Every structure is written in C-alpha cells, then in structure tokens.
Amino acid sequence: MRLPQGFRTAAGTAGLKVSGKPDCALIVADAPLRWALAATTNTLEAACVTRNRGRLKSEGPVRAVVINSGNANCATGARGVRDNDLFATTAAAALGVPSDDVLTASTGIIGEPLPVEKLERVLPIVAAHLSDDAATLARAILTTDLVEKTAEVTLESGARIVGVAKGSGMIHPNMATMFGFVLTNADLPQGALRALWGDVVSKSFNQVTVDGDTSPNDMAFLLANPQVAVDEGEFAWGLTQVAQDLAKKIARDGEGATKLLDVQVTGAETDAEARRAARAVVLSPLVKSAAHGNDPNWGRILSSVGASRVALSLDAVSIRVQGVEVYRGAPGRFSAAEVSAKMVAETLEVRVDLAVGTGSGRAWGCDLSAEYVRINADYHT
C-alpha cells in the first residue's frame, strides 16, 4: 500500500525493543499540513501528548511526525519533557525543518527515561531513506501487536485516504494504547477537518475496547496535504470507513484474542446512547469470557446494557447472537447448542434493539482468554 501523494515515511531500529525490530519512524510531508488530533483522556498524560496539544492550539505549521514504539516517555518528570523536545529537534534537524513543525508520538513502557542518544544516532539514517511505502510505517509502530494494521479508500475525485494504526492491549474508548495515523491528499479547510475528525473518532477509535484500560499516550492523527478538491460528504464517508476498519483490526488483534466481538445497538433514544450501550457490552469481562467459551449467555449481554443506564423498553428489548434471536422481552426459544456452534467463528455478531427510538451505534472488542493474562504478566520482564 502506498501513501497518498505528498507523503513519505521511513523506519529504523534504535535498539529500544529487546526484539531488535524497527522501533522508530518518520512521517514527512512535502508541504505544510492541515491536521487534526484526538488524544487520551487519561489524567496521566505523556510528554508527547502535551506537546502535540500545545501545537494544536498554536495553529502553527506541521511538516512531520516522529514516532518511537519502544518507550512511552511518560511519568518521567521534567527530563521526559526535555527528552521529548530533543526527540522532535533531532528529527527536525535530520529533515531540515523547524523543530516546531514536528509532532512526536511515543509508546511503550511507562516510567522509563527515553534513551534519546539512541534515537539521535538513527534518525538521520531514517530520514535519508524516505519512501511512500505504508507497510514500513505499519511495521515500525507495533508493540505487542501480532499484525500490521492498514486501511485505504479512494474517492471519486481521485483523492486517497490511507490509515495506519497500532494497538493490541490497554485498549478502551476515549482513546487507548493505540496510534492512528490517517493521511490524505484531500483539500478541505482545517476547521472542517478538525470538526469532522472528532465525529469520526467518536464512531471508530472510541468504540473499540480490549480490556478497559486507557493509556496515557494514545493519539489519532488526521494529516492532510491538500491537493485534490473533494465533496465534504463523500470525504466524511471515506474517512469513517478507514477509521472503523482500523478500529476493527485493533479489536481483532487484541492481546490473546481468538475472535472479533462486533456489537450493534439499535432502537436507542440517541446515537450516543446506542454507542454507550454497545461499548458496555464489548467491555464486559463476563460477555468477553462467554464469547471465548462460545456460550450464548444473553443474560450477561442484557445486564451489561442495563448497567450502561441507557433508556430501554424491557418488555420489548431483543437480542440476537449470530443472527439467532435469544431474547425478546423474555427468554427466546432457541437451541443453545446450535447457537454455540455458530459462535465458533472469527467474528461474533451481537445485535441489540432497545425498542425506544431510532438511535444506533456500534462497538468492537474481542474475547477474553487466558493468553491475555499471560501476555500482560510477562510484558515488563
């Protein structure tokens, strides 16, 4: 997959990961970008998040993003702030642009100082090998991920939207341990991009959960090198497709996951309530465990919806699992064995109708396995 025209990327190995795999990357534009940012709501906020939010408010130009996927540089005090600034300055010098034009992104272990000297050695080499290969970026940003995550849409105008993301654990709505980089050559005003990005993120990255933990480093970027005029409605559709595709891939690649949990709620009073109910279902450890065991336990699903405190008509609520109605105001007449057999699939679909309105929403998660515990028990060591 190629990046949209006007973007280049490259990756390198600074030695931040014990595995020796690529751990740093650059995204570079050939002209100042229009851009938008969504970031973690965690009160514990990494230095990169704080710096980028400051750049967002300043309305200054942006030409590049520098990324490391081996060290969070979070909860590291004043040194962490200085190291993050040096991270940006080093990348800027290698690219020949002002340091304020470079955004930063870091992910990895919390509380360990960023080994900037390693990055200083490798970033000039990385900057000398830029290309438009999206896979290079997708590989370099992985941590506990098992697969690379990319998505793309080409609009009728010829404008392209290409997304790259990482995320596998510590994933929860309101951002999570994930990075999302969505690049486009569509020409839209910055104000429109930022308003649209907030709406798209609420329907995609903020609707995915793996384990209920929200990290301090999460960010999703929309970067536009404006070259091709587009219809705003069509662009919004394409952007949503790319972001939701990435969100589903993050959920499917959840730590220890064996299947994707796809929950759609309809009949809510508002779309926001439907999204809240759907998130509650994919977050529930009991629902996730039942999904892993192929158990059509509709009581866990209904209880999770109720716990989200959305409006519903209890005597009319319906629940479908893999297309089979298991509840409609009362327990349904179904064969548990037959539904269980249908649940042995890569994607488990749950559909809930609250029967009180026209609002709808969707969320994505994964099953909960013993492997999740093993991965996180062994992670730091």
SULQUI-V353663 format. One record per pair of residues at least 12 apart in sequence whose C-alpha atoms are under 6 Angstrom apart, sorted by sequence separation. I is the first residue (numbers start at 0). J is the second residue. If there is no record, write none. Layout:
I;J  I;J
//
This chain:
11;23  150;162  165;177  315;327  316;328  10;23  149;162  165;178  264;277  286;299  315;328  10;24  87;101  149;163  164;178  314;328  9;24  148;163  164;179  262;277  313;328  9;25  148;164  163;179  8;25  163;180  8;26  162;180  7;26  162;181  7;27  161;181  280;300  6;27  161;182  6;28  160;182  5;28  144;167  160;183  280;303  5;29  141;165  159;183  279;303  137;163  158;184  158;185  321;348  45;73  276;304  320;348  31;60  32;61  320;349  31;61  93;123  319;349  31;62  174;205  276;307  319;350  173;205  318;350  172;205  318;351  28;62  46;80  71;105  172;206  317;351  71;106  75;110  172;207  317;352  27;63  70;106  71;107  73;109  74;110  172;208  316;352  26;63  64;101  66;103  68;105  70;107  71;108  73;110  171;208  272;309  316;353  26;64  62;100  63;101  64;102  65;103  66;104  67;105  68;106  69;107  70;108  71;109  170;208  175;213  176;214  316;354  25;64  61;100  64;103  66;105  68;107  170;209  175;214  178;217  180;219  184;223  186;225  203;242  25;65  60;100  72;112  170;210  171;211  177;217  178;218  179;219  180;220  181;221  182;222  183;223  184;224  185;225  186;226  199;239  203;243  24;65  72;113  169;210  171;212  176;217  178;219  179;220  182;223  184;225  185;226  186;227  24;66  170;212  171;213  175;217  184;226  185;227  186;228  204;246  311;353  312;354  23;66  169;212  170;213  174;217  203;246  23;67  169;213  209;253  311;355  22;67  294;339  22;68  293;339  22;69  293;342  51;102  16;69  15;69  47;103  47;104  158;227  68;140  291;366  290;366  287;366  288;367  287;367  167;249  166;249  281;364  277;361  278;362  167;252  168;253  277;362  167;253  168;254  261;347  264;350  266;352  267;353  273;359  274;360  167;254  258;345  259;346  260;347  261;348  262;349  263;350  264;351  265;352  266;353  268;355  273;360  274;361  258;346  262;350  264;352  266;354  267;355  268;356  270;358  266;355  267;356  269;358  270;359  151;241  266;356  267;357  268;358  270;360  150;241  266;357  267;358  266;358  265;358  265;359  264;359  264;360  263;360  263;361  262;361  262;362  261;363  260;363  13;117  260;364  13;118  260;365  259;365  258;365  13;121  256;365  256;366  255;368  11;125  250;364  10;125  250;365  255;370  9;125  255;371  22;139  254;371  21;139  9;129  8;129  7;129  8;130  7;130  8;131  7;131  2;131  1;131  1;132  2;133  1;133  0;133  39;174  207;362  209;364  3;159  33;189  206;362  207;363  208;364  207;364  35;193  45;215  44;215  45;216  43;215  41;215  39;217  38;217  3;183  38;218  3;184  37;218  37;219  36;219  36;220  35;220  35;221  34;221  34;222  34;223  33;223  32;223  32;224
//
